[in-house]
Amino acid sequence: MIFLAACTRDEKRSSSDTADTLITDSLQQEGKLDSLPWNTTYNETTQRLQLDHTAGSMAGVGHEEIIRVLNQKYPGIKMKYLRMQGDTIVTRIDDAMQLTQSIGTSGAESYLAEATFSLTEIPAVKAVKIEFEEGDHAMPGTFTRASFKDFN
């Protein structure tokens, strides 16, 4: 007679473990994001766009990771980091056709707001300069959270 035995582990999570998991849901591991810390949604009641904060702790998250996730969310708009200039992060979008021509004014405003709010989650960053060729729906500039006061 042969007996097969397997070792099983009873993984019961406490409610605080579950809460911690929910709070940091947008972080895969320290320094890695699943989604942007700020996302725009359309509020049916106010009939306006609004920014929603969706991230828990941003510990260890830098501009490279935020730009990576931004580029993943908007594959037709590739932002790249150029430099820090004081408290302003300077970025560039080489081919801004989708941003300025294809996604409309609301889409362009959403992109710029999400990029600005997400990058200014980094304590040293107070403004985001985005360089690109101006189009019908967006123009380059230096943006702060105050630039999007109509969103909330």
C-alpha positions in Angstrom: 0.0 0.0 0.0 1.4 3.4 -1.0 0.4 6.6 0.8 0.8 9.9 -0.9 0.8 13.0 1.3 1.0 16.6 0.3 1.9 19.5 2.4 -0.7 22.2 2.3 -0.5 25.6 3.7 -3.6 27.3 5.1 -3.2 30.9 3.9 -5.7 32.9 5.9 -5.2 36.7 5.6 -6.1 39.0 8.3 -8.4 42.0 7.5 -5.4 44.3 7.8 -3.4 42.2 5.2 -6.4 42.5 2.9 -6.6 46.3 3.5 -2.9 46.7 2.8 -3.4 44.7 -0.4 -6.2 47.0 -1.5 -4.5 50.2 -0.6 -1.4 49.3 -2.6 -3.3 47.6 -5.4 -1.7 49.8 -8.1 1.8 48.8 -6.9 3.1 45.5 -8.1 6.2 45.8 -6.0 8.1 48.8 -4.6 8.9 51.1 -7.4 6.6 49.4 -9.9 3.1 50.6 -11.0 0.2 48.7 -12.6 -1.6 52.0 -13.4 -1.1 55.7 -13.2 -1.6 57.3 -9.7 -4.1 59.7 -11.2 -6.7 58.9 -13.8 -9.5 61.0 -15.4 -13.1 59.9 -15.4 -16.3 61.5 -16.6 -18.6 62.5 -13.8 -22.2 62.0 -15.0 -23.6 64.3 -12.3 -21.4 67.3 -13.0 -20.9 66.4 -16.7 -17.3 67.2 -16.3 -14.0 65.4 -16.3 -12.5 64.7 -12.9 -9.2 63.4 -11.7 -9.3 60.4 -9.4 -6.3 59.4 -7.2 -5.9 55.6 -7.5 -2.5 54.9 -6.0 -1.5 54.0 -2.5 2.1 54.6 -1.5 4.4 55.9 -4.2 7.5 54.9 -2.3 10.3 54.1 -4.7 8.4 55.2 -7.8 10.3 57.7 -10.0 9.6 59.5 -13.2 10.9 56.6 -15.3 8.2 54.3 -14.0 5.4 56.9 -14.3 6.4 57.7 -17.9 6.5 54.0 -18.7 3.0 53.5 -17.4 1.8 56.6 -19.2 3.3 55.4 -22.4 1.6 52.0 -21.9 -1.8 53.6 -21.3 -1.4 55.8 -24.3 0.6 53.8 -26.8 0.2 56.3 -29.6 1.8 59.1 -27.5 5.3 58.4 -26.4 6.6 60.7 -23.8 10.3 60.7 -23.0 12.2 62.3 -20.1 14.7 65.0 -21.0 15.9 66.5 -17.7 15.1 68.1 -14.4 15.2 71.9 -14.3 14.8 73.0 -10.7 11.5 71.6 -9.6 10.3 71.1 -13.2 10.5 67.8 -15.1 11.1 68.5 -18.8 9.7 65.9 -21.2 9.2 65.6 -24.9 6.7 63.9 -27.2 8.4 63.6 -30.6 5.2 62.5 -32.5 2.3 64.3 -31.0 -0.2 63.6 -33.8 -2.5 61.4 -31.7 -2.4 63.9 -28.8 -3.0 67.0 -30.9 -5.2 65.7 -33.7 -6.7 62.3 -32.9 -8.1 62.1 -29.4 -10.0 65.4 -29.3 -9.8 68.3 -26.8 -11.1 66.3 -23.9 -8.7 63.4 -24.6 -5.8 65.8 -24.9 -6.7 67.5 -21.6 -7.1 64.2 -19.9 -3.7 63.1 -21.0 -2.0 66.3 -19.9 -3.8 66.3 -16.6 -2.9 62.6 -15.9 0.7 63.2 -16.9 1.0 66.3 -14.7 -0.8 65.0 -11.6 1.0 61.7 -11.8 4.5 63.2 -12.3 3.9 65.8 -9.5 3.3 62.9 -7.1 7.1 62.8 -7.0 8.0 65.1 -4.0 10.7 67.1 -5.9 8.5 67.7 -9.0 6.2 70.7 -8.8 5.7 71.3 -12.6 5.8 69.3 -15.8 7.1 70.9 -19.1 5.9 68.9 -22.1 7.5 69.8 -25.4 5.7 68.8 -28.6 4.5 70.3 -31.9 1.3 72.3 -31.3 -1.9 71.0 -32.9 -5.6 71.6 -32.9 -6.4 70.1 -29.5 -3.3 70.7 -27.4 -0.3 73.0 -27.2 3.0 72.5 -25.3 3.7 74.2 -22.1 4.6 74.0 -18.4 1.8 72.5 -16.4 1.1 72.4 -12.7 -1.9 70.9 -10.8 -3.4 74.4 -10.9 -3.5 74.2 -14.7 -6.3 71.6 -14.3 -8.4 73.3 -11.6 -11.6 72.7 -13.7 -11.2 68.9 -13.4 -12.2 68.7 -9.7 
